[in-house]
Amino acid sequence: MKILIIGGGNMGLTYARSFARAHAVARLDLRLLARSPERVPALAAHDLGTVWGQPAECVPGADVLILAVKPQDAPALFAQLAGLVQPQQLVLSIMAGVRIDKIRQALGTPKVIRAMPNLPAQIGMGMTAFTSTDEVTRAELVQVQNLLSTTGKTVYVETEAAIDASTAISGSGPAYVYYCMGALMEAAAGMGFGPAEAELLVSQTFRGAVELYAQAGLSSDEWIARVASKGGTTEAALRAFGAGAVREGLMAGAEAARARAEELGQ
């Protein structure tokens, strides 16, 4: 397959590097379209594939087009690609909030896959949800899933509503983790630890807890029960969390993110 990544920002480069690292695409078959001809040398310096500066030079020859630009740049991108995309080409969009119907209408193509990756995709630990139009064949879905899986785990969902939900959980989720980490680092500082000590205590605790969770078949509540002995320190903290409605606050935050994702897609 000849893959064209449109957009040389963080996510575009993340995919290019992941495909190269996993040998998912031959270097000669990996192409990148720079935002403008002036950006070609800077993008070519990454040495990840052939870099182009004009859509007309590279879009017609691609099997898969990956739209990796910011959502606010979508109208300009659609104007650039107008008349160039062919019905047999597969379009994979990772533009947050840009609906499939809008992509189909703008590009005149039936085969569209919309994916929602998250930030850890940059280190091969990402979580990506994706869905597609009915015209995408099963074989094409498998091919695209293999590409997406080079950046971490993937899950196929049936509807775009589920993409909005995944945006609220895994797409925005890293920020929730950092929010909790920041709160605990602040608490550690208040208990007398220096910044470096506080960061080490919290980051290693999160890393170890997540790895332990991943390696065993216990639920989060079961792991909590293993840490929290009756009348102990963890139980005291959990009571304080309950009094402060921490769980409810996190759930409300995720719901607010889902509602905003739906709003942005209108």
DRENDRENSE-386876 format. One record per residue (C-alpha): residue number from 0; residue in one letter; x, y, z. Coordinates in nm, 2 decimals, m for minus. Layout:
! DRENDRENSE-386876
NUM A X Y Z
...
This chain:
! DRENDRENSE-386876
0 M 0.00 0.00 0.00
1 K 0.11 0.35 m0.08
2 I 0.04 0.57 0.23
3 L 0.02 0.95 0.21
4 I 0.02 1.13 0.55
5 I m0.12 1.48 0.51
6 G 0.02 1.70 0.78
7 G 0.36 1.71 0.93
8 G 0.28 1.80 1.29
9 N 0.31 1.58 1.60
10 M 0.05 1.32 1.51
11 G 0.15 1.30 1.14
12 L 0.51 1.24 1.24
13 T 0.40 1.00 1.51
14 Y 0.23 0.78 1.25
15 A 0.52 0.81 1.01
16 R 0.77 0.70 1.28
17 S 0.55 0.42 1.40
18 F 0.49 0.28 1.05
19 A 0.87 0.29 0.99
20 R 0.96 0.14 1.33
21 A 0.71 m0.15 1.28
22 H 0.81 m0.20 0.92
23 A 0.44 m0.17 0.84
24 V 0.50 0.04 0.53
25 A 0.80 0.03 0.30
26 R 0.99 0.35 0.30
27 L 0.93 0.40 m0.08
28 D 0.56 0.36 m0.02
29 L 0.54 0.62 0.27
30 R 0.48 0.97 0.16
31 L 0.42 1.29 0.35
32 L 0.25 1.61 0.22
33 A 0.39 1.93 0.38
34 R 0.16 2.21 0.47
35 S 0.33 2.43 0.21
36 P 0.62 2.39 m0.04
37 E 0.83 2.59 0.20
38 R 0.79 2.33 0.47
39 V 0.93 2.04 0.25
40 P 1.30 2.07 0.36
41 A 1.21 2.07 0.73
42 L 0.98 1.77 0.69
43 A 1.22 1.58 0.47
44 A 1.49 1.62 0.74
45 H 1.31 1.36 0.94
46 D 1.40 1.10 0.67
47 L 1.07 0.91 0.70
48 G 0.96 0.89 0.34
49 T 0.91 1.09 0.03
50 V 0.80 1.45 0.10
51 W 0.58 1.65 m0.13
52 G 0.47 2.01 m0.13
53 Q 0.18 2.01 m0.37
54 P m0.13 1.78 m0.33
55 A m0.17 1.73 m0.70
56 E 0.17 1.57 m0.71
57 C 0.10 1.30 m0.46
58 V m0.27 1.25 m0.38
59 P m0.37 1.06 m0.70
60 G m0.11 0.79 m0.65
61 A m0.19 0.70 m0.29
62 D m0.40 0.41 m0.17
63 V m0.46 0.55 0.18
64 L m0.48 0.92 0.27
65 I m0.43 1.00 0.63
66 L m0.57 1.34 0.73
67 A m0.35 1.45 1.02
68 V m0.41 1.82 1.04
69 K m0.58 2.02 1.32
70 P m0.96 2.03 1.29
71 Q m0.96 2.41 1.24
72 D m0.75 2.35 0.93
73 A m1.00 2.11 0.78
74 P m1.18 2.36 0.55
75 A m0.85 2.48 0.40
76 L m0.74 2.11 0.35
77 F m1.07 2.02 0.19
78 A m1.02 2.31 m0.05
79 Q m0.67 2.19 m0.14
80 L m0.79 1.83 m0.20
81 A m1.11 1.91 m0.40
82 G m1.12 1.70 m0.71
83 L m0.81 1.50 m0.63
84 V m0.95 1.22 m0.42
85 Q m1.08 0.92 m0.61
86 P m1.37 0.69 m0.50
87 Q m1.14 0.39 m0.46
88 Q m0.90 0.57 m0.23
89 L m0.93 0.51 0.15
90 V m0.94 0.82 0.37
91 L m0.83 0.78 0.73
92 S m0.90 1.09 0.94
93 I m0.76 1.16 1.28
94 M m0.91 1.51 1.29
95 A m1.09 1.55 1.63
96 G m1.45 1.65 1.59
97 V m1.47 1.64 1.21
98 R m1.76 1.41 1.12
99 I m1.75 1.14 0.85
100 D m2.04 1.30 0.66
101 K m1.85 1.63 0.64
102 I m1.54 1.45 0.50
103 R m1.74 1.25 0.25
104 Q m1.92 1.56 0.13
105 A m1.61 1.77 0.10
106 L m1.39 1.51 m0.07
107 G m1.66 1.32 m0.26
108 T m1.53 0.98 m0.14
109 P m1.73 0.70 0.01
110 K m1.45 0.51 0.19
111 V m1.38 0.70 0.51
112 I m1.24 0.58 0.84
113 R m1.24 0.81 1.14
114 A m1.00 0.74 1.43
115 M m0.94 0.90 1.77
116 P m0.59 0.84 1.90
117 N m0.44 0.98 2.22
118 L m0.12 1.13 2.32
119 P 0.07 0.81 2.43
120 A 0.06 0.70 2.07
121 Q 0.38 0.90 2.04
122 I 0.56 0.63 2.24
123 G 0.37 0.33 2.10
124 M 0.14 0.31 2.41
125 G m0.16 0.48 2.26
126 M m0.53 0.39 2.26
127 T m0.72 0.45 1.94
128 A m1.09 0.40 1.87
129 F m1.20 0.39 1.51
130 T m1.51 0.35 1.29
131 S m1.59 0.35 0.92
132 T m1.84 0.39 0.65
133 D m2.02 0.09 0.51
134 E m1.82 0.11 0.19
135 V m1.49 0.02 0.36
136 T m1.43 m0.35 0.31
137 R m1.33 m0.59 0.59
138 A m0.99 m0.63 0.43
139 E m0.94 m0.26 0.43
140 L m1.04 m0.23 0.79
141 V m0.79 m0.49 0.88
142 Q m0.52 m0.31 0.69
143 V m0.59 0.02 0.86
144 Q m0.62 m0.15 1.21
145 N m0.27 m0.29 1.15
146 L m0.14 0.06 1.08
147 L m0.31 0.21 1.38
148 S m0.19 m0.07 1.60
149 T 0.17 0.04 1.54
150 T 0.09 0.32 1.79
151 G m0.06 0.10 2.06
152 K m0.40 m0.06 2.12
153 T m0.70 m0.02 1.90
154 V m1.08 m0.09 1.92
155 Y m1.34 m0.07 1.64
156 V m1.66 0.09 1.74
157 E m1.99 0.08 1.54
158 T m2.09 0.45 1.56
159 E m1.95 0.80 1.57
160 A m2.13 0.85 1.90
161 A m1.88 0.60 2.04
162 I m1.60 0.80 1.89
163 D m1.72 1.10 2.09
164 A m1.73 0.88 2.40
165 S m1.38 0.75 2.34
166 T m1.26 1.11 2.30
167 A m1.40 1.18 2.65
168 I m1.23 0.87 2.80
169 S m0.91 0.78 2.62
170 G m0.86 1.09 2.41
171 S m0.88 1.34 2.70
172 G m0.79 1.07 2.95
173 P m0.42 1.14 2.98
174 A m0.50 1.49 3.10
175 Y m0.71 1.34 3.38
176 V m0.42 1.12 3.49
177 Y m0.18 1.42 3.49
178 Y m0.44 1.62 3.68
179 C m0.45 1.35 3.96
180 M m0.07 1.32 3.95
181 G m0.04 1.70 3.99
182 A m0.27 1.70 4.29
183 L m0.07 1.42 4.46
184 M 0.26 1.60 4.39
185 E 0.12 1.91 4.55
186 A 0.01 1.71 4.85
187 A 0.36 1.56 4.87
188 A 0.52 1.90 4.86
189 G 0.28 2.01 5.14
190 M 0.41 1.72 5.35
191 G 0.77 1.84 5.31
192 F 0.90 1.66 5.00
193 G 1.11 1.85 4.75
194 P 0.99 1.88 4.38
195 A 1.21 1.60 4.25
196 E 1.11 1.36 4.54
197 A 0.74 1.44 4.50
198 E 0.76 1.37 4.12
199 L 0.94 1.04 4.18
200 L 0.70 0.92 4.45
201 V 0.40 1.00 4.24
202 S 0.52 0.90 3.89
203 Q 0.66 0.57 4.00
204 T 0.34 0.49 4.20
205 F 0.13 0.55 3.89
206 R 0.36 0.36 3.67
207 G 0.37 0.06 3.90
208 A 0.00 0.06 3.97
209 V m0.09 0.06 3.60
210 E 0.16 m0.21 3.52
211 L 0.03 m0.43 3.80
212 Y m0.33 m0.37 3.69
213 A m0.23 m0.47 3.33
214 Q m0.06 m0.79 3.44
215 A m0.34 m0.94 3.65
216 G m0.71 m1.01 3.60
217 L m0.84 m0.81 3.89
218 S m1.08 m0.52 3.88
219 S m1.00 m0.17 4.01
220 D m1.22 m0.23 4.31
221 E m1.04 m0.56 4.38
222 W m0.71 m0.39 4.37
223 I m0.83 m0.12 4.60
224 A m0.94 m0.38 4.85
225 R m0.59 m0.53 4.84
226 V m0.43 m0.20 4.92
227 A m0.69 m0.07 5.18
228 S m0.68 m0.26 5.51
229 K m0.96 m0.19 5.75
230 G m0.90 0.11 5.97
231 G m0.58 0.19 5.78
232 T m0.43 0.49 5.60
233 T m0.58 0.40 5.25
234 E m0.93 0.37 5.40
235 A m0.89 0.71 5.55
236 A m0.80 0.86 5.22
237 L m1.09 0.68 5.04
238 R m1.33 0.82 5.29
239 A m1.20 1.17 5.22
240 F m1.23 1.11 4.85
241 G m1.59 1.00 4.90
242 A m1.67 1.30 5.11
243 G m1.53 1.52 4.84
244 A m1.72 1.34 4.56
245 V m1.39 1.27 4.38
246 R m1.53 0.98 4.18
247 E m1.84 1.17 4.09
248 G m1.63 1.47 3.98
249 L m1.42 1.25 3.75
250 M m1.73 1.10 3.60
251 A m1.89 1.44 3.55
252 G m1.57 1.56 3.38
253 A m1.57 1.27 3.14
254 E m1.94 1.34 3.06
255 A m1.86 1.71 3.00
256 A m1.58 1.61 2.76
257 R m1.82 1.38 2.57
258 A m2.08 1.66 2.54
259 R m1.82 1.90 2.41
260 A m1.70 1.64 2.16
261 E m2.05 1.62 2.02
262 E m2.09 1.99 2.02
263 L m1.76 2.04 1.82
264 G m1.89 1.79 1.56
265 Q m2.20 1.98 1.48
